[in-house]
Amino acid sequence: MIAVSLVIWFVVSYGFGILLVEPLNAIEFGGFKLGFWFAQQGAIYVFLILIAVYAIRMNALDRKHGVDEQ
């Protein structure tokens, strides 16, 4: 799970934000070029989703093994 999260983080931040910015700029999203949007806003949204998914999965794993906080 950690490896998958790190790969997603790397692809979004480095791939979409730096390497693929020119091809993504050909697409507009909400009035802005998609490459610019990913570098400024999209990466933050993806990171927040990654944090939420990680927390939910870790809580489920804790409950499964009987070490949850409740």
Distance bins in CASP14 RR format, pairs under 12 A and 6 or more apart:
PFRMAT RR
TARGET T0000
AUTHOR 0000-0000-0000
RMODE 2
METHOD distances of the structure
MODEL  1
1 7 0 0 0 0 0 1 0 0 0 0 0
1 8 0 0 0 0 0 1 0 0 0 0 0
1 50 0 0 0 0 0 1 0 0 0 0 0
1 53 0 0 0 0 1 0 0 0 0 0 0
1 54 1 0 0 1 0 0 0 0 0 0 0
1 55 0 0 0 0 0 1 0 0 0 0 0
1 56 0 0 0 0 0 1 0 0 0 0 0
1 57 1 0 0 1 0 0 0 0 0 0 0
1 58 0 0 0 0 1 0 0 0 0 0 0
1 60 0 0 0 0 0 1 0 0 0 0 0
1 61 0 0 0 0 1 0 0 0 0 0 0
2 8 0 0 0 0 0 1 0 0 0 0 0
2 9 0 0 0 0 0 1 0 0 0 0 0
2 50 0 0 0 0 0 1 0 0 0 0 0
2 53 0 0 0 0 0 1 0 0 0 0 0
2 54 0 0 0 0 1 0 0 0 0 0 0
2 57 0 0 0 0 0 1 0 0 0 0 0
2 58 0 0 0 0 0 1 0 0 0 0 0
3 9 0 0 0 0 0 1 0 0 0 0 0
3 10 0 0 0 0 0 1 0 0 0 0 0
4 10 0 0 0 0 0 1 0 0 0 0 0
4 11 0 0 0 0 0 1 0 0 0 0 0
4 50 0 0 0 0 1 0 0 0 0 0 0
4 53 0 0 0 0 1 0 0 0 0 0 0
4 54 0 0 0 0 1 0 0 0 0 0 0
4 57 0 0 0 0 0 1 0 0 0 0 0
5 11 0 0 0 0 0 1 0 0 0 0 0
5 12 0 0 0 0 0 1 0 0 0 0 0
5 46 0 0 0 0 0 1 0 0 0 0 0
5 47 0 0 0 0 1 0 0 0 0 0 0
5 49 0 0 0 0 0 1 0 0 0 0 0
5 50 1 0 1 0 0 0 0 0 0 0 0
5 51 0 0 0 0 1 0 0 0 0 0 0
5 52 0 0 0 0 0 1 0 0 0 0 0
5 53 1 0 0 1 0 0 0 0 0 0 0
5 54 1 0 0 1 0 0 0 0 0 0 0
5 55 0 0 0 0 0 1 0 0 0 0 0
5 57 0 0 0 0 1 0 0 0 0 0 0
5 58 0 0 0 0 0 1 0 0 0 0 0
6 12 0 0 0 0 0 1 0 0 0 0 0
6 13 0 0 0 0 0 1 0 0 0 0 0
6 14 0 0 0 0 0 1 0 0 0 0 0
6 47 0 0 0 0 0 1 0 0 0 0 0
6 50 0 0 0 0 1 0 0 0 0 0 0
6 54 0 0 0 0 0 1 0 0 0 0 0
7 13 0 0 0 0 0 1 0 0 0 0 0
7 14 0 0 0 0 0 1 0 0 0 0 0
7 15 0 0 0 0 0 1 0 0 0 0 0
7 50 0 0 0 0 0 1 0 0 0 0 0
8 14 0 0 0 0 0 1 0 0 0 0 0
8 15 0 0 0 0 0 1 0 0 0 0 0
8 16 0 0 0 0 0 1 0 0 0 0 0
8 43 0 0 0 0 0 1 0 0 0 0 0
8 46 1 0 0 1 0 0 0 0 0 0 0
8 47 0 0 0 0 1 0 0 0 0 0 0
8 49 0 0 0 0 1 0 0 0 0 0 0
8 50 1 0 0 1 0 0 0 0 0 0 0
8 51 0 0 0 0 0 1 0 0 0 0 0
8 53 0 0 0 0 1 0 0 0 0 0 0
8 54 0 0 0 0 0 1 0 0 0 0 0
9 15 0 0 0 0 0 1 0 0 0 0 0
9 16 0 0 0 0 0 1 0 0 0 0 0
9 17 0 0 0 0 0 1 0 0 0 0 0
9 43 0 0 0 0 1 0 0 0 0 0 0
9 44 0 0 0 0 0 1 0 0 0 0 0
9 46 1 0 0 1 0 0 0 0 0 0 0
9 47 1 0 0 1 0 0 0 0 0 0 0
9 48 0 0 0 0 0 1 0 0 0 0 0
9 49 0 0 0 0 0 1 0 0 0 0 0
9 50 1 0 0 1 0 0 0 0 0 0 0
9 51 0 0 0 0 0 1 0 0 0 0 0
9 53 0 0 0 0 0 1 0 0 0 0 0
9 54 0 0 0 0 0 1 0 0 0 0 0
10 16 0 0 0 0 0 1 0 0 0 0 0
10 17 0 0 0 0 0 1 0 0 0 0 0
10 18 0 0 0 0 0 1 0 0 0 0 0
10 19 0 0 0 0 0 1 0 0 0 0 0
10 43 0 0 0 0 0 1 0 0 0 0 0
10 46 0 0 0 0 0 1 0 0 0 0 0
10 47 0 0 0 0 0 1 0 0 0 0 0
10 50 0 0 0 0 0 1 0 0 0 0 0
11 17 0 0 0 0 1 0 0 0 0 0 0
11 18 0 0 0 0 0 1 0 0 0 0 0
11 19 0 0 0 0 1 0 0 0 0 0 0
11 20 0 0 0 0 1 0 0 0 0 0 0
11 38 0 0 0 0 0 1 0 0 0 0 0
11 43 0 0 0 0 0 1 0 0 0 0 0
11 46 0 0 0 0 1 0 0 0 0 0 0
11 50 0 0 0 0 0 1 0 0 0 0 0
12 18 0 0 0 0 0 1 0 0 0 0 0
12 19 0 0 0 0 0 1 0 0 0 0 0
12 20 0 0 0 0 0 1 0 0 0 0 0
12 24 0 0 0 0 0 1 0 0 0 0 0
12 35 0 0 0 0 0 1 0 0 0 0 0
12 38 1 0 0 1 0 0 0 0 0 0 0
12 39 0 0 0 0 0 1 0 0 0 0 0
12 41 0 0 0 0 0 1 0 0 0 0 0
12 42 1 0 0 1 0 0 0 0 0 0 0
12 43 1 0 1 0 0 0 0 0 0 0 0
12 44 0 0 0 0 1 0 0 0 0 0 0
12 45 0 0 0 0 1 0 0 0 0 0 0
12 46 1 0 1 0 0 0 0 0 0 0 0
12 47 1 0 0 1 0 0 0 0 0 0 0
12 48 0 0 0 0 0 1 0 0 0 0 0
12 49 0 0 0 0 1 0 0 0 0 0 0
12 50 0 0 0 0 1 0 0 0 0 0 0
13 19 0 0 0 0 0 1 0 0 0 0 0
13 20 0 0 0 0 0 1 0 0 0 0 0
13 21 0 0 0 0 0 1 0 0 0 0 0
13 38 0 0 0 0 1 0 0 0 0 0 0
13 39 0 0 0 0 1 0 0 0 0 0 0
13 40 0 0 0 0 0 1 0 0 0 0 0
13 42 0 0 0 0 1 0 0 0 0 0 0
13 43 1 0 1 0 0 0 0 0 0 0 0
13 44 0 0 0 0 1 0 0 0 0 0 0
13 46 0 0 0 0 1 0 0 0 0 0 0
13 47 0 0 0 0 1 0 0 0 0 0 0
13 50 0 0 0 0 0 1 0 0 0 0 0
14 20 0 0 0 0 1 0 0 0 0 0 0
14 21 0 0 0 0 0 1 0 0 0 0 0
14 38 0 0 0 0 0 1 0 0 0 0 0
14 39 0 0 0 0 0 1 0 0 0 0 0
14 43 0 0 0 0 1 0 0 0 0 0 0
15 21 0 0 0 0 1 0 0 0 0 0 0
15 22 0 0 0 0 0 1 0 0 0 0 0
15 23 0 0 0 0 0 1 0 0 0 0 0
15 24 0 0 0 0 1 0 0 0 0 0 0
15 35 0 0 0 0 0 1 0 0 0 0 0
15 38 0 0 0 0 1 0 0 0 0 0 0
15 39 0 0 0 0 0 1 0 0 0 0 0
15 43 0 0 0 0 1 0 0 0 0 0 0
15 46 0 0 0 0 0 1 0 0 0 0 0
16 22 0 0 0 0 0 1 0 0 0 0 0
16 23 0 0 0 0 1 0 0 0 0 0 0
16 24 1 0 0 1 0 0 0 0 0 0 0
16 25 0 0 0 0 0 1 0 0 0 0 0
16 27 0 0 0 0 0 1 0 0 0 0 0
16 29 0 0 0 0 0 1 0 0 0 0 0
16 34 0 0 0 0 1 0 0 0 0 0 0
16 35 1 0 0 1 0 0 0 0 0 0 0
16 36 0 0 0 0 0 1 0 0 0 0 0
16 37 0 0 0 0 1 0 0 0 0 0 0
16 38 1 0 1 0 0 0 0 0 0 0 0
16 39 1 0 0 1 0 0 0 0 0 0 0
16 40 0 0 0 0 0 1 0 0 0 0 0
16 41 0 0 0 0 0 1 0 0 0 0 0
16 42 0 0 0 0 1 0 0 0 0 0 0
16 43 1 0 0 1 0 0 0 0 0 0 0
16 45 0 0 0 0 0 1 0 0 0 0 0
16 46 0 0 0 0 1 0 0 0 0 0 0
17 23 0 0 0 0 0 1 0 0 0 0 0
17 24 1 0 0 1 0 0 0 0 0 0 0
17 25 0 0 0 0 0 1 0 0 0 0 0
17 33 0 0 0 0 0 1 0 0 0 0 0
17 34 0 0 0 0 0 1 0 0 0 0 0
17 35 1 0 0 1 0 0 0 0 0 0 0
17 36 0 0 0 0 1 0 0 0 0 0 0
17 37 0 0 0 0 1 0 0 0 0 0 0
17 38 1 0 1 0 0 0 0 0 0 0 0
17 39 1 0 1 0 0 0 0 0 0 0 0
17 40 0 0 0 0 1 0 0 0 0 0 0
17 41 0 0 0 0 0 1 0 0 0 0 0
17 42 0 0 0 0 1 0 0 0 0 0 0
17 43 1 0 0 1 0 0 0 0 0 0 0
17 44 0 0 0 0 0 1 0 0 0 0 0
17 46 0 0 0 0 0 1 0 0 0 0 0
18 24 0 0 0 0 0 1 0 0 0 0 0
18 35 0 0 0 0 1 0 0 0 0 0 0
18 38 0 0 0 0 1 0 0 0 0 0 0
18 39 1 0 0 1 0 0 0 0 0 0 0
18 43 0 0 0 0 0 1 0 0 0 0 0
19 35 0 0 0 0 0 1 0 0 0 0 0
19 38 0 0 0 0 0 1 0 0 0 0 0
19 39 0 0 0 0 0 1 0 0 0 0 0
20 26 0 0 0 0 0 1 0 0 0 0 0
20 27 0 0 0 0 0 1 0 0 0 0 0
20 34 0 0 0 0 1 0 0 0 0 0 0
20 35 1 0 0 1 0 0 0 0 0 0 0
20 38 0 0 0 0 1 0 0 0 0 0 0
20 39 0 0 0 0 0 1 0 0 0 0 0
21 27 0 0 0 0 0 1 0 0 0 0 0
21 33 0 0 0 0 1 0 0 0 0 0 0
21 34 0 0 0 0 1 0 0 0 0 0 0
21 35 1 0 1 0 0 0 0 0 0 0 0
21 36 1 0 0 1 0 0 0 0 0 0 0
21 37 0 0 0 0 0 1 0 0 0 0 0
21 38 1 0 0 1 0 0 0 0 0 0 0
21 39 1 0 0 1 0 0 0 0 0 0 0
21 40 0 0 0 0 0 1 0 0 0 0 0
21 43 0 0 0 0 0 1 0 0 0 0 0
22 33 0 0 0 0 1 0 0 0 0 0 0
22 34 0 0 0 0 0 1 0 0 0 0 0
22 35 0 0 0 0 1 0 0 0 0 0 0
22 36 0 0 0 0 0 1 0 0 0 0 0
22 38 0 0 0 0 0 1 0 0 0 0 0
22 39 0 0 0 0 0 1 0 0 0 0 0
23 33 0 0 0 0 0 1 0 0 0 0 0
23 34 0 0 0 0 1 0 0 0 0 0 0
23 35 0 0 0 0 1 0 0 0 0 0 0
23 38 0 0 0 0 0 1 0 0 0 0 0
24 32 0 0 0 0 0 1 0 0 0 0 0
24 33 1 0 0 1 0 0 0 0 0 0 0
24 34 1 0 1 0 0 0 0 0 0 0 0
24 35 1 1 0 0 0 0 0 0 0 0 0
24 36 0 0 0 0 1 0 0 0 0 0 0
24 37 0 0 0 0 1 0 0 0 0 0 0
24 38 1 0 0 1 0 0 0 0 0 0 0
24 39 0 0 0 0 1 0 0 0 0 0 0
24 42 0 0 0 0 0 1 0 0 0 0 0
24 43 0 0 0 0 0 1 0 0 0 0 0
25 31 0 0 0 0 0 1 0 0 0 0 0
25 32 0 0 0 0 1 0 0 0 0 0 0
25 33 1 0 1 0 0 0 0 0 0 0 0
25 34 1 0 0 1 0 0 0 0 0 0 0
25 35 1 0 1 0 0 0 0 0 0 0 0
25 36 1 0 0 1 0 0 0 0 0 0 0
25 37 0 0 0 0 1 0 0 0 0 0 0
25 38 0 0 0 0 1 0 0 0 0 0 0
25 39 0 0 0 0 1 0 0 0 0 0 0
26 33 1 0 0 1 0 0 0 0 0 0 0
26 34 1 0 0 1 0 0 0 0 0 0 0
26 35 0 0 0 0 1 0 0 0 0 0 0
26 36 0 0 0 0 0 1 0 0 0 0 0
27 33 1 0 0 1 0 0 0 0 0 0 0
27 34 1 0 1 0 0 0 0 0 0 0 0
27 35 1 0 0 1 0 0 0 0 0 0 0
27 36 0 0 0 0 0 1 0 0 0 0 0
27 37 0 0 0 0 1 0 0 0 0 0 0
27 38 0 0 0 0 0 1 0 0 0 0 0
28 34 1 0 0 1 0 0 0 0 0 0 0
28 35 0 0 0 0 1 0 0 0 0 0 0
28 36 0 0 0 0 1 0 0 0 0 0 0
28 37 0 0 0 0 1 0 0 0 0 0 0
29 35 0 0 0 0 1 0 0 0 0 0 0
29 36 0 0 0 0 1 0 0 0 0 0 0
29 37 1 0 1 0 0 0 0 0 0 0 0
29 38 0 0 0 0 1 0 0 0 0 0 0
29 40 0 0 0 0 0 1 0 0 0 0 0
29 41 0 0 0 0 1 0 0 0 0 0 0
29 42 0 0 0 0 1 0 0 0 0 0 0
29 45 0 0 0 0 0 1 0 0 0 0 0
30 36 0 0 0 0 0 1 0 0 0 0 0
30 37 1 0 0 1 0 0 0 0 0 0 0
30 41 0 0 0 0 0 1 0 0 0 0 0
30 42 0 0 0 0 0 1 0 0 0 0 0
31 37 0 0 0 0 1 0 0 0 0 0 0
31 41 0 0 0 0 0 1 0 0 0 0 0
32 38 0 0 0 0 1 0 0 0 0 0 0
32 39 0 0 0 0 0 1 0 0 0 0 0
32 40 0 0 0 0 1 0 0 0 0 0 0
32 41 0 0 0 0 1 0 0 0 0 0 0
32 42 0 0 0 0 0 1 0 0 0 0 0
33 39 0 0 0 0 1 0 0 0 0 0 0
33 40 0 0 0 0 0 1 0 0 0 0 0
33 41 0 0 0 0 0 1 0 0 0 0 0
34 40 0 0 0 0 0 1 0 0 0 0 0
34 41 0 0 0 0 0 1 0 0 0 0 0
34 42 0 0 0 0 1 0 0 0 0 0 0
35 41 0 0 0 0 0 1 0 0 0 0 0
35 42 0 0 0 0 1 0 0 0 0 0 0
35 43 0 0 0 0 0 1 0 0 0 0 0
36 42 0 0 0 0 0 1 0 0 0 0 0
36 43 0 0 0 0 0 1 0 0 0 0 0
37 43 0 0 0 0 1 0 0 0 0 0 0
37 44 0 0 0 0 0 1 0 0 0 0 0
37 45 0 0 0 0 1 0 0 0 0 0 0
37 46 0 0 0 0 0 1 0 0 0 0 0
38 44 0 0 0 0 1 0 0 0 0 0 0
38 45 0 0 0 0 1 0 0 0 0 0 0
38 46 0 0 0 0 1 0 0 0 0 0 0
38 47 0 0 0 0 0 1 0 0 0 0 0
39 46 0 0 0 0 0 1 0 0 0 0 0
41 47 0 0 0 0 0 1 0 0 0 0 0
41 48 0 0 0 0 0 1 0 0 0 0 0
42 48 0 0 0 0 1 0 0 0 0 0 0
42 49 0 0 0 0 1 0 0 0 0 0 0
42 50 0 0 0 0 0 1 0 0 0 0 0
43 49 0 0 0 0 0 1 0 0 0 0 0
43 50 0 0 0 0 0 1 0 0 0 0 0
44 50 0 0 0 0 0 1 0 0 0 0 0
44 51 0 0 0 0 0 1 0 0 0 0 0
45 51 0 0 0 0 0 1 0 0 0 0 0
45 52 0 0 0 0 0 1 0 0 0 0 0
46 52 0 0 0 0 0 1 0 0 0 0 0
46 53 0 0 0 0 0 1 0 0 0 0 0
47 53 0 0 0 0 0 1 0 0 0 0 0
47 54 0 0 0 0 0 1 0 0 0 0 0
48 54 0 0 0 0 0 1 0 0 0 0 0
48 55 0 0 0 0 0 1 0 0 0 0 0
49 55 0 0 0 0 0 1 0 0 0 0 0
49 56 0 0 0 0 0 1 0 0 0 0 0
50 56 0 0 0 0 0 1 0 0 0 0 0
50 57 0 0 0 0 0 1 0 0 0 0 0
51 57 0 0 0 0 0 1 0 0 0 0 0
51 58 0 0 0 0 0 1 0 0 0 0 0
52 58 0 0 0 0 0 1 0 0 0 0 0
52 59 0 0 0 0 0 1 0 0 0 0 0
53 59 0 0 0 0 0 1 0 0 0 0 0
53 60 0 0 0 0 0 1 0 0 0 0 0
54 60 0 0 0 0 0 1 0 0 0 0 0
54 61 0 0 0 0 0 1 0 0 0 0 0
55 61 0 0 0 0 0 1 0 0 0 0 0
55 62 0 0 0 0 0 1 0 0 0 0 0
56 62 0 0 0 0 0 1 0 0 0 0 0
56 63 0 0 0 0 0 1 0 0 0 0 0
57 63 0 0 0 0 0 1 0 0 0 0 0
57 64 0 0 0 0 0 1 0 0 0 0 0
58 64 0 0 0 0 0 1 0 0 0 0 0
58 65 0 0 0 0 0 1 0 0 0 0 0
58 67 0 0 0 0 0 1 0 0 0 0 0
58 68 0 0 0 0 1 0 0 0 0 0 0
58 69 0 0 0 0 0 1 0 0 0 0 0
59 65 0 0 0 0 0 1 0 0 0 0 0
59 66 0 0 0 0 0 1 0 0 0 0 0
59 67 0 0 0 0 0 1 0 0 0 0 0
59 68 1 0 0 1 0 0 0 0 0 0 0
59 69 0 0 0 0 1 0 0 0 0 0 0
59 70 0 0 0 0 1 0 0 0 0 0 0
60 66 0 0 0 0 0 1 0 0 0 0 0
60 67 0 0 0 0 0 1 0 0 0 0 0
60 68 0 0 0 0 1 0 0 0 0 0 0
61 67 0 0 0 0 1 0 0 0 0 0 0
61 68 0 0 0 0 1 0 0 0 0 0 0
62 68 1 0 1 0 0 0 0 0 0 0 0
62 69 1 0 0 1 0 0 0 0 0 0 0
62 70 0 0 0 0 1 0 0 0 0 0 0
63 69 0 0 0 0 1 0 0 0 0 0 0
63 70 0 0 0 0 1 0 0 0 0 0 0
END
